[in-house]
Amino acid sequence: MTMDGRALLTAAGRRWGELGEREDILDETPPDRPSLGDGWTWEAGAAIACILAVCLAPSQGAIRRG
């Protein structure tokens, strides 16, 4: 989840591009929240200075690559 700034995300071999539109953590714009499947490998970097939150939840395998 992009709390502020902009991030670059790659997951499961796919580039998601630039995520995030919030200017700061108190901005009322909803944060970008990509959902990644269980077991996916991922990498994130900063397009500009950013704060990322990584949230985990149990998975039943419902999210599929594609």
ABEGO torsion letter per residue (X at the ends): XBABEBBBBBBGGBBAEBBEABABAABABBBBBBBBBBGBBBBBBBABBBBBBBBBBBBAGABBBX
